[in-house]
Amino acid sequence: MLEEQGDLDLTAGDWLDKLRELRQLVRHHVDQEEGQLFAMMRRALGADQRARLGNEFIAAKESEEEVSGERGAAAGPPNGERDIETLSKRELYELARTRHIEGRSAMTRAELVQAIRAAR
């Protein structure tokens, strides 16, 4: 539908009709996900599984942002080791995993930073 939208004349009424149709389809999709699918997932998955899926989603989103250039590249400290403040949540999670920090899958990014600092 987006490709079709780009081919239409902006001054034609057809363009606005297509935009309204697209908006309705997106709203329906979001309502279905939030109202039905997410509720089913909450019932079917345990807390650890939900946290893992959430972490995977965040990692994919951060990876997408890095590829598209939305996140700036952070320069590391002079000794070559990156400051943990510059790490993505996924990178922090992996670092916490290598340091055997318990409860890491349910931690926020800030909590991961704090736990990693405490484990040094």
Biopython code that builds the backbone (N, CA, C, O; Angstrom):
import numpy as np
from Bio.PDB.StructureBuilder import StructureBuilder

atoms = [
    (1, "MET", "N", (0.816, -1.197, 0.000)),
    (1, "MET", "CA", (0.000, 0.000, 0.000)),
    (1, "MET", "C", (0.856, 1.256, 0.000)),
    (1, "MET", "O", (0.476, 2.264, -0.596)),
    (2, "LEU", "N", (2.005, 1.208, 0.661)),
    (2, "LEU", "CA", (2.884, 2.379, 0.657)),
    (2, "LEU", "C", (3.422, 2.669, -0.738)),
    (2, "LEU", "O", (3.522, 3.825, -1.152)),
    (3, "GLU", "N", (3.767, 1.604, -1.457)),
    (3, "GLU", "CA", (4.238, 1.796, -2.826)),
    (3, "GLU", "C", (3.135, 2.396, -3.690)),
    (3, "GLU", "O", (3.384, 3.299, -4.490)),
    (4, "GLU", "N", (1.914, 1.889, -3.525)),
    (4, "GLU", "CA", (0.781, 2.446, -4.267)),
    (4, "GLU", "C", (0.602, 3.918, -3.922)),
    (4, "GLU", "O", (0.336, 4.740, -4.799)),
    (5, "GLN", "N", (0.747, 4.245, -2.658)),
    (5, "GLN", "CA", (0.580, 5.622, -2.194)),
    (5, "GLN", "C", (1.571, 6.553, -2.891)),
    (5, "GLN", "O", (1.224, 7.670, -3.274)),
    (6, "GLY", "N", (2.807, 6.078, -3.051)),
    (6, "GLY", "CA", (3.827, 6.889, -3.696)),
    (6, "GLY", "C", (3.551, 7.138, -5.166)),
    (6, "GLY", "O", (4.027, 8.124, -5.728)),
    (7, "ASP", "N", (2.785, 6.254, -5.797)),
    (7, "ASP", "CA", (2.477, 6.402, -7.219)),
    (7, "ASP", "C", (1.281, 7.302, -7.483)),
    (7, "ASP", "O", (1.035, 7.671, -8.631)),
    (8, "LEU", "N", (0.538, 7.661, -6.456)),
    (8, "LEU", "CA", (-0.678, 8.454, -6.646)),
    (8, "LEU", "C", (-0.372, 9.946, -6.628)),
    (8, "LEU", "O", (0.599, 10.391, -6.016)),
    (9, "ASP", "N", (-1.212, 10.701, -7.305)),
    (9, "ASP", "CA", (-1.121, 12.166, -7.326)),
    (9, "ASP", "C", (-1.605, 12.697, -5.977)),
    (9, "ASP", "O", (-2.708, 12.371, -5.538)),
    (10, "LEU", "N", (-0.786, 13.508, -5.327)),
    (10, "LEU", "CA", (-1.132, 14.033, -4.001)),
    (10, "LEU", "C", (-2.385, 14.898, -4.021)),
    (10, "LEU", "O", (-3.072, 15.012, -3.005)),
    (11, "THR", "N", (-2.685, 15.494, -5.133)),
    (11, "THR", "CA", (-3.853, 16.369, -5.199)),
    (11, "THR", "C", (-5.131, 15.603, -5.503)),
    (11, "THR", "O", (-6.222, 16.166, -5.413)),
    (12, "ALA", "N", (-5.016, 14.321, -5.863)),
    (12, "ALA", "CA", (-6.197, 13.523, -6.181)),
    (12, "ALA", "C", (-6.847, 13.012, -4.896)),
    (12, "ALA", "O", (-6.157, 12.727, -3.918)),
    (13, "GLY", "N", (-8.155, 12.900, -4.901)),
    (13, "GLY", "CA", (-8.886, 12.385, -3.747)),
    (13, "GLY", "C", (-8.559, 10.938, -3.453)),
    (13, "GLY", "O", (-8.701, 10.480, -2.319)),
    (14, "ASP", "N", (-8.122, 10.215, -4.471)),
    (14, "ASP", "CA", (-7.763, 8.805, -4.323)),
    (14, "ASP", "C", (-6.607, 8.627, -3.331)),
    (14, "ASP", "O", (-6.560, 7.646, -2.589)),
    (15, "TRP", "N", (-5.687, 9.578, -3.330)),
    (15, "TRP", "CA", (-4.534, 9.516, -2.438)),
    (15, "TRP", "C", (-4.986, 9.520, -0.981)),
    (15, "TRP", "O", (-4.513, 8.721, -0.173)),
    (16, "LEU", "N", (-5.899, 10.421, -0.655)),
    (16, "LEU", "CA", (-6.392, 10.525, 0.715)),
    (16, "LEU", "C", (-7.186, 9.278, 1.103)),
    (16, "LEU", "O", (-7.094, 8.820, 2.242)),
    (17, "ASP", "N", (-7.955, 8.730, 0.180)),
    (17, "ASP", "CA", (-8.697, 7.504, 0.452)),
    (17, "ASP", "C", (-7.740, 6.353, 0.765)),
    (17, "ASP", "O", (-7.972, 5.584, 1.698)),
    (18, "LYS", "N", (-6.672, 6.239, -0.010)),
    (18, "LYS", "CA", (-5.679, 5.177, 0.217)),
    (18, "LYS", "C", (-4.990, 5.373, 1.563)),
    (18, "LYS", "O", (-4.735, 4.405, 2.279)),
    (19, "LEU", "N", (-4.691, 6.611, 1.905)),
    (19, "LEU", "CA", (-4.051, 6.901, 3.190)),
    (19, "LEU", "C", (-4.965, 6.499, 4.341)),
    (19, "LEU", "O", (-4.511, 5.909, 5.321)),
    (20, "ARG", "N", (-6.239, 6.814, 4.226)),
    (20, "ARG", "CA", (-7.200, 6.419, 5.271)),
    (20, "ARG", "C", (-7.287, 4.900, 5.389)),
    (20, "ARG", "O", (-7.356, 4.362, 6.493)),
    (21, "GLU", "N", (-7.285, 4.216, 4.254)),
    (21, "GLU", "CA", (-7.334, 2.753, 4.264)),
    (21, "GLU", "C", (-6.085, 2.171, 4.940)),
    (21, "GLU", "O", (-6.180, 1.235, 5.735)),
    (22, "LEU", "N", (-4.927, 2.728, 4.619)),
    (22, "LEU", "CA", (-3.682, 2.278, 5.240)),
    (22, "LEU", "C", (-3.711, 2.513, 6.743)),
    (22, "LEU", "O", (-3.324, 1.640, 7.520)),
    (23, "ARG", "N", (-4.165, 3.679, 7.149)),
    (23, "ARG", "CA", (-4.256, 3.999, 8.576)),
    (23, "ARG", "C", (-5.170, 3.006, 9.297)),
    (23, "ARG", "O", (-4.854, 2.557, 10.398)),
    (24, "GLN", "N", (-6.290, 2.668, 8.685)),
    (24, "GLN", "CA", (-7.228, 1.713, 9.282)),
    (24, "GLN", "C", (-6.598, 0.329, 9.409)),
    (24, "GLN", "O", (-6.790, -0.345, 10.420)),
    (25, "LEU", "N", (-5.854, -0.098, 8.398)),
    (25, "LEU", "CA", (-5.186, -1.401, 8.450)),
    (25, "LEU", "C", (-4.125, -1.443, 9.547)),
    (25, "LEU", "O", (-3.999, -2.443, 10.253)),
    (26, "VAL", "N", (-3.367, -0.361, 9.689)),
    (26, "VAL", "CA", (-2.339, -0.303, 10.737)),
    (26, "VAL", "C", (-2.996, -0.341, 12.110)),
    (26, "VAL", "O", (-2.548, -1.073, 12.992)),
    (27, "ARG", "N", (-4.053, 0.440, 12.296)),
    (27, "ARG", "CA", (-4.760, 0.432, 13.585)),
    (27, "ARG", "C", (-5.301, -0.956, 13.921)),
    (27, "ARG", "O", (-5.193, -1.416, 15.058)),
    (28, "HIS", "N", (-5.883, -1.618, 12.922)),
    (28, "HIS", "CA", (-6.410, -2.968, 13.139)),
    (28, "HIS", "C", (-5.283, -3.916, 13.551)),
    (28, "HIS", "O", (-5.449, -4.726, 14.463)),
    (29, "HIS", "N", (-4.144, -3.810, 12.877)),
    (29, "HIS", "CA", (-2.990, -4.667, 13.193)),
    (29, "HIS", "C", (-2.518, -4.428, 14.626)),
    (29, "HIS", "O", (-2.286, -5.381, 15.370)),
    (30, "VAL", "N", (-2.378, -3.186, 15.008)),
    (30, "VAL", "CA", (-1.914, -2.853, 16.363)),
    (30, "VAL", "C", (-2.926, -3.326, 17.404)),
    (30, "VAL", "O", (-2.546, -3.903, 18.422)),
    (31, "ASP", "N", (-4.215, -3.083, 17.152)),
    (31, "ASP", "CA", (-5.246, -3.532, 18.088)),
    (31, "ASP", "C", (-5.219, -5.040, 18.263)),
    (31, "ASP", "O", (-5.363, -5.546, 19.376)),
    (32, "GLN", "N", (-5.035, -5.754, 17.163)),
    (32, "GLN", "CA", (-4.986, -7.209, 17.225)),
    (32, "GLN", "C", (-3.783, -7.670, 18.033)),
    (32, "GLN", "O", (-3.908, -8.559, 18.874)),
    (33, "GLU", "N", (-2.616, -7.076, 17.788)),
    (33, "GLU", "CA", (-1.413, -7.465, 18.540)),
    (33, "GLU", "C", (-1.571, -7.161, 20.018)),
    (33, "GLU", "O", (-1.371, -8.034, 20.863)),
    (34, "GLU", "N", (-1.932, -5.920, 20.330)),
    (34, "GLU", "CA", (-1.986, -5.516, 21.732)),
    (34, "GLU", "C", (-3.143, -6.165, 22.478)),
    (34, "GLU", "O", (-3.013, -6.512, 23.652)),
    (35, "GLY", "N", (-4.270, -6.330, 21.803)),
    (35, "GLY", "CA", (-5.450, -6.846, 22.477)),
    (35, "GLY", "C", (-5.515, -8.354, 22.561)),
    (35, "GLY", "O", (-6.004, -8.898, 23.551)),
    (36, "GLN", "N", (-5.028, -9.043, 21.533)),
    (36, "GLN", "CA", (-5.185, -10.496, 21.499)),
    (36, "GLN", "C", (-3.848, -11.224, 21.621)),
    (36, "GLN", "O", (-3.662, -12.048, 22.517)),
    (37, "LEU", "N", (-2.939, -10.922, 20.735)),
    (37, "LEU", "CA", (-1.684, -11.685, 20.703)),
    (37, "LEU", "C", (-0.845, -11.487, 21.954)),
    (37, "LEU", "O", (-0.320, -12.455, 22.504)),
    (38, "PHE", "N", (-0.710, -10.240, 22.417)),
    (38, "PHE", "CA", (0.091, -10.006, 23.613)),
    (38, "PHE", "C", (-0.546, -10.673, 24.832)),
    (38, "PHE", "O", (0.161, -11.218, 25.680)),
    (39, "ALA", "N", (-1.864, -10.636, 24.925)),
    (39, "ALA", "CA", (-2.554, -11.286, 26.049)),
    (39, "ALA", "C", (-2.322, -12.793, 26.011)),
    (39, "ALA", "O", (-2.084, -13.411, 27.048)),
    (40, "MET", "N", (-2.388, -13.383, 24.824)),
    (40, "MET", "CA", (-2.130, -14.819, 24.688)),
    (40, "MET", "C", (-0.697, -15.143, 25.081)),
    (40, "MET", "O", (-0.451, -16.152, 25.741)),
    (41, "MET", "N", (0.240, -14.309, 24.690)),
    (41, "MET", "CA", (1.643, -14.549, 25.031)),
    (41, "MET", "C", (1.865, -14.435, 26.529)),
    (41, "MET", "O", (2.604, -15.229, 27.110)),
    (42, "ARG", "N", (1.225, -13.445, 27.164)),
    (42, "ARG", "CA", (1.380, -13.305, 28.616)),
    (42, "ARG", "C", (0.893, -14.557, 29.338)),
    (42, "ARG", "O", (1.490, -14.970, 30.332)),
    (43, "ARG", "N", (-0.180, -15.160, 28.848)),
    (43, "ARG", "CA", (-0.711, -16.374, 29.481)),
    (43, "ARG", "C", (0.144, -17.600, 29.163)),
    (43, "ARG", "O", (0.304, -18.477, 30.011)),
    (44, "ALA", "N", (0.685, -17.668, 27.966)),
    (44, "ALA", "CA", (1.385, -18.874, 27.509)),
    (44, "ALA", "C", (2.850, -18.917, 27.920)),
    (44, "ALA", "O", (3.411, -20.002, 28.069)),
    (45, "LEU", "N", (3.479, -17.764, 28.108)),
    (45, "LEU", "CA", (4.913, -17.723, 28.380)),
    (45, "LEU", "C", (5.184, -17.361, 29.825)),
    (45, "LEU", "O", (4.444, -16.596, 30.443)),
    (46, "GLY", "N", (6.254, -17.922, 30.352)),
    (46, "GLY", "CA", (6.685, -17.569, 31.697)),
    (46, "GLY", "C", (7.418, -16.232, 31.694)),
    (46, "GLY", "O", (7.734, -15.688, 30.635)),
    (47, "ALA", "N", (7.680, -15.719, 32.866)),
    (47, "ALA", "CA", (8.337, -14.412, 33.002)),
    (47, "ALA", "C", (9.710, -14.410, 32.343)),
    (47, "ALA", "O", (10.077, -13.429, 31.695)),
    (48, "ASP", "N", (10.483, -15.494, 32.497)),
    (48, "ASP", "CA", (11.810, -15.560, 31.884)),
    (48, "ASP", "C", (11.726, -15.552, 30.362)),
    (48, "ASP", "O", (12.527, -14.900, 29.693)),
    (49, "GLN", "N", (10.754, -16.279, 29.819)),
    (49, "GLN", "CA", (10.593, -16.309, 28.370)),
    (49, "GLN", "C", (10.190, -14.935, 27.837)),
    (49, "GLN", "O", (10.698, -14.487, 26.809)),
    (50, "ARG", "N", (9.269, -14.269, 28.544)),
    (50, "ARG", "CA", (8.849, -12.920, 28.124)),
    (50, "ARG", "C", (10.023, -11.957, 28.193)),
    (50, "ARG", "O", (10.199, -11.132, 27.297)),
    (51, "ALA", "N", (10.827, -12.051, 29.242)),
    (51, "ALA", "CA", (11.990, -11.166, 29.377)),
    (51, "ALA", "C", (12.992, -11.428, 28.257)),
    (51, "ALA", "O", (13.560, -10.492, 27.693)),
    (52, "ARG", "N", (13.208, -12.706, 27.937)),
    (52, "ARG", "CA", (14.136, -13.049, 26.857)),
    (52, "ARG", "C", (13.645, -12.490, 25.523)),
    (52, "ARG", "O", (14.426, -11.914, 24.766)),
    (53, "LEU", "N", (12.363, -12.658, 25.236)),
    (53, "LEU", "CA", (11.801, -12.116, 24.000)),
    (53, "LEU", "C", (11.904, -10.591, 23.973)),
    (53, "LEU", "O", (12.195, -10.000, 22.934)),
    (54, "GLY", "N", (11.665, -9.971, 25.105)),
    (54, "GLY", "CA", (11.799, -8.515, 25.187)),
    (54, "GLY", "C", (13.222, -8.067, 24.913)),
    (54, "GLY", "O", (13.446, -7.093, 24.194)),
    (55, "ASN", "N", (14.188, -8.783, 25.488)),
    (55, "ASN", "CA", (15.598, -8.467, 25.256)),
    (55, "ASN", "C", (15.972, -8.661, 23.790)),
    (55, "ASN", "O", (16.723, -7.865, 23.227)),
    (56, "GLU", "N", (15.446, -9.726, 23.171)),
    (56, "GLU", "CA", (15.727, -9.971, 21.762)),
    (56, "GLU", "C", (15.130, -8.866, 20.894)),
    (56, "GLU", "O", (15.743, -8.441, 19.915)),
    (57, "PHE", "N", (13.937, -8.405, 21.253)),
    (57, "PHE", "CA", (13.305, -7.316, 20.511)),
    (57, "PHE", "C", (14.142, -6.045, 20.625)),
    (57, "PHE", "O", (14.381, -5.357, 19.632)),
    (58, "ILE", "N", (14.583, -5.742, 21.840)),
    (58, "ILE", "CA", (15.394, -4.544, 22.058)),
    (58, "ILE", "C", (16.694, -4.637, 21.272)),
    (58, "ILE", "O", (17.116, -3.661, 20.651)),
    (59, "ALA", "N", (17.330, -5.797, 21.293)),
    (59, "ALA", "CA", (18.578, -5.987, 20.551)),
    (59, "ALA", "C", (18.354, -5.799, 19.052)),
    (59, "ALA", "O", (19.167, -5.166, 18.378)),
    (60, "ALA", "N", (17.259, -6.343, 18.529)),
    (60, "ALA", "CA", (16.957, -6.185, 17.102)),
    (60, "ALA", "C", (16.695, -4.725, 16.769)),
    (60, "ALA", "O", (17.143, -4.234, 15.733)),
    (61, "LYS", "N", (15.979, -4.033, 17.631)),
    (61, "LYS", "CA", (15.678, -2.614, 17.419)),
    (61, "LYS", "C", (16.960, -1.792, 17.442)),
    (61, "LYS", "O", (17.155, -0.920, 16.595)),
    (62, "GLU", "N", (17.839, -2.066, 18.410)),
    (62, "GLU", "CA", (19.103, -1.337, 18.496)),
    (62, "GLU", "C", (19.974, -1.625, 17.283)),
    (62, "GLU", "O", (20.639, -0.726, 16.768)),
    (63, "SER", "N", (19.975, -2.868, 16.825)),
    (63, "SER", "CA", (20.743, -3.231, 15.644)),
    (63, "SER", "C", (20.219, -2.489, 14.423)),
    (63, "SER", "O", (20.999, -2.002, 13.605)),
    (64, "GLU", "N", (18.915, -2.404, 14.304)),
    (64, "GLU", "CA", (18.284, -1.668, 13.197)),
    (64, "GLU", "C", (18.660, -0.197, 13.258)),
    (64, "GLU", "O", (18.951, 0.413, 12.229)),
    (65, "GLU", "N", (18.657, 0.384, 14.467)),
    (65, "GLU", "CA", (19.015, 1.791, 14.631)),
    (65, "GLU", "C", (20.472, 2.028, 14.250)),
    (65, "GLU", "O", (20.797, 3.044, 13.635)),
    (66, "GLU", "N", (21.346, 1.096, 14.612)),
    (66, "GLU", "CA", (22.759, 1.239, 14.274)),
    (66, "GLU", "C", (22.964, 1.175, 12.765)),
    (66, "GLU", "O", (23.747, 1.948, 12.212)),
    (67, "VAL", "N", (22.268, 0.262, 12.098)),
    (67, "VAL", "CA", (22.388, 0.120, 10.645)),
    (67, "VAL", "C", (21.865, 1.365, 9.946)),
    (67, "VAL", "O", (22.452, 1.825, 8.967)),
    (68, "SER", "N", (20.758, 1.913, 10.448)),
    (68, "SER", "CA", (20.165, 3.078, 9.793)),
    (68, "SER", "C", (20.852, 4.380, 10.205)),
    (68, "SER", "O", (20.536, 5.445, 9.673)),
    (69, "GLY", "N", (21.790, 4.298, 11.148)),
    (69, "GLY", "CA", (22.527, 5.488, 11.563)),
    (69, "GLY", "C", (21.810, 6.338, 12.587)),
    (69, "GLY", "O", (22.208, 7.480, 12.817)),
    (70, "GLU", "N", (20.766, 5.818, 13.208)),
    (70, "GLU", "CA", (20.029, 6.596, 14.201)),
    (70, "GLU", "C", (20.789, 6.730, 15.505)),
    (70, "GLU", "O", (20.580, 7.688, 16.249)),
    (71, "ARG", "N", (21.667, 5.785, 15.792)),
    (71, "ARG", "CA", (22.492, 5.869, 16.998)),
    (71, "ARG", "C", (23.886, 6.263, 16.593)),
    (71, "ARG", "O", (24.436, 5.721, 15.634)),
    (72, "GLY", "N", (24.455, 7.183, 17.300)),
    (72, "GLY", "CA", (25.828, 7.577, 17.005)),
    (72, "GLY", "C", (26.806, 6.544, 17.517)),
    (72, "GLY", "O", (26.543, 5.868, 18.512)),
    (73, "ALA", "N", (27.929, 6.421, 16.843)),
    (73, "ALA", "CA", (28.962, 5.489, 17.299)),
    (73, "ALA", "C", (29.662, 6.088, 18.502)),
    (73, "ALA", "O", (30.073, 7.249, 18.477)),
    (74, "ALA", "N", (29.796, 5.307, 19.544)),
    (74, "ALA", "CA", (30.441, 5.790, 20.766)),
    (74, "ALA", "C", (31.917, 5.433, 20.741)),
    (74, "ALA", "O", (32.288, 4.297, 20.447)),
    (75, "ALA", "N", (32.734, 6.387, 21.041)),
    (75, "ALA", "CA", (34.182, 6.141, 21.086)),
    (75, "ALA", "C", (34.536, 5.513, 22.423)),
    (75, "ALA", "O", (34.028, 5.922, 23.468)),
    (76, "GLY", "N", (35.387, 4.546, 22.383)),
    (76, "GLY", "CA", (35.799, 3.862, 23.599)),
    (76, "GLY", "C", (36.895, 4.618, 24.320)),
    (76, "GLY", "O", (37.495, 5.535, 23.760)),
    (77, "PRO", "N", (37.156, 4.240, 25.549)),
    (77, "PRO", "CA", (38.230, 4.864, 26.306)),
    (77, "PRO", "C", (39.584, 4.575, 25.660)),
    (77, "PRO", "O", (39.691, 3.659, 24.844)),
    (78, "PRO", "N", (40.611, 5.334, 26.007)),
    (78, "PRO", "CA", (41.924, 5.177, 25.390)),
    (78, "PRO", "C", (42.504, 3.777, 25.482)),
    (78, "PRO", "O", (43.245, 3.366, 24.589)),
    (79, "ASN", "N", (42.190, 3.033, 26.530)),
    (79, "ASN", "CA", (42.773, 1.697, 26.680)),
    (79, "ASN", "C", (42.117, 0.650, 25.791)),
    (79, "ASN", "O", (42.498, -0.519, 25.841)),
    (80, "GLY", "N", (41.130, 1.048, 24.969)),
    (80, "GLY", "CA", (40.497, 0.127, 24.039)),
    (80, "GLY", "C", (39.276, -0.587, 24.581)),
    (80, "GLY", "O", (38.543, -1.216, 23.818)),
    (81, "GLU", "N", (39.039, -0.504, 25.887)),
    (81, "GLU", "CA", (37.852, -1.134, 26.465)),
    (81, "GLU", "C", (36.718, -0.122, 26.475)),
    (81, "GLU", "O", (36.864, 0.986, 26.991)),
    (82, "ARG", "N", (35.588, -0.513, 25.900)),
    (82, "ARG", "CA", (34.454, 0.411, 25.847)),
    (82, "ARG", "C", (33.886, 0.637, 27.237)),
    (82, "ARG", "O", (33.803, -0.292, 28.041)),
    (83, "ASP", "N", (33.502, 1.855, 27.515)),
    (83, "ASP", "CA", (32.819, 2.181, 28.761)),
    (83, "ASP", "C", (31.447, 1.519, 28.718)),
    (83, "ASP", "O", (30.787, 1.541, 27.679)),
    (84, "ILE", "N", (31.014, 0.938, 29.813)),
    (84, "ILE", "CA", (29.744, 0.217, 29.790)),
    (84, "ILE", "C", (28.567, 1.132, 29.486)),
    (84, "ILE", "O", (27.520, 0.649, 29.055)),
    (85, "GLU", "N", (28.703, 2.421, 29.694)),
    (85, "GLU", "CA", (27.625, 3.364, 29.372)),
    (85, "GLU", "C", (27.335, 3.393, 27.871)),
    (85, "GLU", "O", (26.227, 3.746, 27.467)),
    (86, "THR", "N", (28.308, 3.030, 27.048)),
    (86, "THR", "CA", (28.123, 3.076, 25.595)),
    (86, "THR", "C", (27.557, 1.782, 25.034)),
    (86, "THR", "O", (27.246, 1.704, 23.845)),
    (87, "LEU", "N", (27.419, 0.758, 25.884)),
    (87, "LEU", "CA", (26.951, -0.537, 25.408)),
    (87, "LEU", "C", (25.436, -0.557, 25.268)),
    (87, "LEU", "O", (24.724, 0.096, 26.030)),
    (88, "SER", "N", (24.954, -1.303, 24.298)),
    (88, "SER", "CA", (23.515, -1.506, 24.133)),
    (88, "SER", "C", (23.030, -2.423, 25.256)),
    (88, "SER", "O", (23.831, -3.054, 25.945)),
    (89, "LYS", "N", (21.728, -2.488, 25.429)),
    (89, "LYS", "CA", (21.183, -3.364, 26.460)),
    (89, "LYS", "C", (21.562, -4.811, 26.176)),
    (89, "LYS", "O", (21.874, -5.565, 27.098)),
    (90, "ARG", "N", (21.538, -5.200, 24.912)),
    (90, "ARG", "CA", (21.906, -6.573, 24.541)),
    (90, "ARG", "C", (23.366, -6.848, 24.913)),
    (90, "ARG", "O", (23.680, -7.912, 25.447)),
    (91, "GLU", "N", (24.259, -5.890, 24.632)),
    (91, "GLU", "CA", (25.671, -6.062, 24.984)),
    (91, "GLU", "C", (25.847, -6.129, 26.499)),
    (91, "GLU", "O", (26.648, -6.917, 27.002)),
    (92, "LEU", "N", (25.099, -5.302, 27.220)),
    (92, "LEU", "CA", (25.156, -5.341, 28.687)),
    (92, "LEU", "C", (24.669, -6.694, 29.210)),
    (92, "LEU", "O", (25.252, -7.268, 30.131)),
    (93, "TYR", "N", (23.591, -7.188, 28.604)),
    (93, "TYR", "CA", (23.068, -8.490, 29.009)),
    (93, "TYR", "C", (24.123, -9.581, 28.809)),
    (93, "TYR", "O", (24.329, -10.421, 29.685)),
    (94, "GLU", "N", (24.780, -9.563, 27.664)),
    (94, "GLU", "CA", (25.813, -10.573, 27.378)),
    (94, "GLU", "C", (26.981, -10.453, 28.351)),
    (94, "GLU", "O", (27.522, -11.463, 28.801)),
    (95, "LEU", "N", (27.370, -9.227, 28.675)),
    (95, "LEU", "CA", (28.439, -9.018, 29.643)),
    (95, "LEU", "C", (28.019, -9.541, 31.023)),
    (95, "LEU", "O", (28.807, -10.174, 31.726)),
    (96, "ALA", "N", (26.775, -9.269, 31.393)),
    (96, "ALA", "CA", (26.261, -9.774, 32.672)),
    (96, "ALA", "C", (26.220, -11.302, 32.669)),
    (96, "ALA", "O", (26.483, -11.936, 33.691)),
    (97, "ARG", "N", (25.891, -11.886, 31.523)),
    (97, "ARG", "CA", (25.873, -13.345, 31.419)),
    (97, "ARG", "C", (27.269, -13.917, 31.622)),
    (97, "ARG", "O", (27.435, -14.906, 32.335)),
    (98, "THR", "N", (28.277, -13.301, 30.999)),
    (98, "THR", "CA", (29.646, -13.807, 31.145)),
    (98, "THR", "C", (30.153, -13.641, 32.569)),
    (98, "THR", "O", (31.038, -14.376, 33.008)),
    (99, "ARG", "N", (29.592, -12.678, 33.289)),
    (99, "ARG", "CA", (29.990, -12.466, 34.686)),
    (99, "ARG", "C", (29.067, -13.196, 35.653)),
    (99, "ARG", "O", (29.176, -13.029, 36.868)),
    (100, "HIS", "N", (28.158, -14.004, 35.114)),
    (100, "HIS", "CA", (27.248, -14.835, 35.910)),
    (100, "HIS", "C", (26.408, -14.010, 36.883)),
    (100, "HIS", "O", (26.213, -14.406, 38.032)),
    (101, "ILE", "N", (25.916, -12.874, 36.423)),
    (101, "ILE", "CA", (25.063, -12.025, 37.254)),
    (101, "ILE", "C", (23.644, -12.591, 37.206)),
    (101, "ILE", "O", (23.036, -12.689, 36.140)),
    (102, "GLU", "N", (23.135, -12.956, 38.367)),
    (102, "GLU", "CA", (21.806, -13.554, 38.435)),
    (102, "GLU", "C", (20.716, -12.507, 38.270)),
    (102, "GLU", "O", (20.876, -11.353, 38.669)),
    (103, "GLY", "N", (19.605, -12.929, 37.675)),
    (103, "GLY", "CA", (18.452, -12.052, 37.487)),
    (103, "GLY", "C", (18.592, -11.094, 36.317)),
    (103, "GLY", "O", (17.764, -10.200, 36.145)),
    (104, "ARG", "N", (19.628, -11.270, 35.516)),
    (104, "ARG", "CA", (19.918, -10.327, 34.422)),
    (104, "ARG", "C", (18.811, -10.238, 33.379)),
    (104, "ARG", "O", (18.608, -9.180, 32.783)),
    (105, "SER", "N", (18.094, -11.334, 33.152)),
    (105, "SER", "CA", (17.071, -11.320, 32.103)),
    (105, "SER", "C", (15.902, -10.394, 32.428)),
    (105, "SER", "O", (15.201, -9.944, 31.521)),
    (106, "ALA", "N", (15.687, -10.107, 33.697)),
    (106, "ALA", "CA", (14.586, -9.231, 34.092)),
    (106, "ALA", "C", (15.041, -7.798, 34.366)),
    (106, "ALA", "O", (14.228, -6.945, 34.723)),
    (107, "MET", "N", (16.334, -7.534, 34.202)),
    (107, "MET", "CA", (16.873, -6.209, 34.536)),
    (107, "MET", "C", (16.674, -5.202, 33.399)),
    (107, "MET", "O", (16.684, -5.546, 32.217)),
    (108, "THR", "N", (16.494, -3.959, 33.807)),
    (108, "THR", "CA", (16.480, -2.867, 32.840)),
    (108, "THR", "C", (17.918, -2.563, 32.451)),
    (108, "THR", "O", (18.850, -3.093, 33.055)),
    (109, "ARG", "N", (18.101, -1.725, 31.462)),
    (109, "ARG", "CA", (19.445, -1.348, 31.031)),
    (109, "ARG", "C", (20.211, -0.717, 32.204)),
    (109, "ARG", "O", (21.370, -1.056, 32.446)),
    (110, "ALA", "N", (19.563, 0.190, 32.921)),
    (110, "ALA", "CA", (20.211, 0.862, 34.055)),
    (110, "ALA", "C", (20.598, -0.129, 35.142)),
    (110, "ALA", "O", (21.668, -0.008, 35.739)),
    (111, "GLU", "N", (19.739, -1.106, 35.404)),
    (111, "GLU", "CA", (20.040, -2.122, 36.417)),
    (111, "GLU", "C", (21.206, -3.000, 35.973)),
    (111, "GLU", "O", (22.029, -3.403, 36.795)),
    (112, "LEU", "N", (21.282, -3.299, 34.672)),
    (112, "LEU", "CA", (22.418, -4.080, 34.169)),
    (112, "LEU", "C", (23.724, -3.319, 34.380)),
    (112, "LEU", "O", (24.715, -3.893, 34.831)),
    (113, "VAL", "N", (23.723, -2.028, 34.054)),
    (113, "VAL", "CA", (24.924, -1.206, 34.251)),
    (113, "VAL", "C", (25.337, -1.243, 35.717)),
    (113, "VAL", "O", (26.512, -1.435, 36.031)),
    (114, "GLN", "N", (24.379, -1.058, 36.607)),
    (114, "GLN", "CA", (24.666, -1.045, 38.049)),
    (114, "GLN", "C", (25.209, -2.409, 38.502)),
    (114, "GLN", "O", (26.188, -2.466, 39.246)),
    (115, "ALA", "N", (24.586, -3.491, 38.064)),
    (115, "ALA", "CA", (25.027, -4.822, 38.481)),
    (115, "ALA", "C", (26.418, -5.152, 37.952)),
    (115, "ALA", "O", (27.219, -5.776, 38.648)),
    (116, "ILE", "N", (26.701, -4.738, 36.733)),
    (116, "ILE", "CA", (28.031, -4.984, 36.159)),
    (116, "ILE", "C", (29.093, -4.200, 36.904)),
    (116, "ILE", "O", (30.176, -4.714, 37.185)),
    (117, "ARG", "N", (28.779, -2.956, 37.221)),
    (117, "ARG", "CA", (29.736, -2.148, 38.002)),
    (117, "ARG", "C", (29.989, -2.759, 39.362)),
    (117, "ARG", "O", (31.122, -2.768, 39.842)),
    (118, "ALA", "N", (28.950, -3.266, 39.981)),
    (118, "ALA", "CA", (29.072, -3.866, 41.312)),
    (118, "ALA", "C", (29.880, -5.165, 41.256)),
    (118, "ALA", "O", (30.529, -5.539, 42.233)),
    (119, "ALA", "N", (29.838, -5.847, 40.114)),
    (119, "ALA", "CA", (30.537, -7.126, 39.984)),
    (119, "ALA", "C", (32.006, -6.977, 39.604)),
    (119, "ALA", "O", (32.720, -7.976, 39.528)),
    (120, "ARG", "N", (32.463, -5.779, 39.368)),
    (120, "ARG", "CA", (33.873, -5.568, 38.955)),
    (120, "ARG", "C", (34.840, -5.893, 40.044)),
    (120, "ARG", "O", (36.050, -5.768, 39.853)),
]
sb = StructureBuilder()
sb.init_structure("model")
sb.init_model(0)
sb.init_chain("A")
sb.init_seg("    ")
for serial, (resi, resn, name, xyz) in enumerate(atoms, 1):
    if name == "N":
        sb.init_residue(resn, " ", resi, " ")
    sb.init_atom(name, np.array(xyz, "f"), 0.0, 1.0, " ", f" {name:<3s}", serial, name[0])
structure = sb.get_structure()
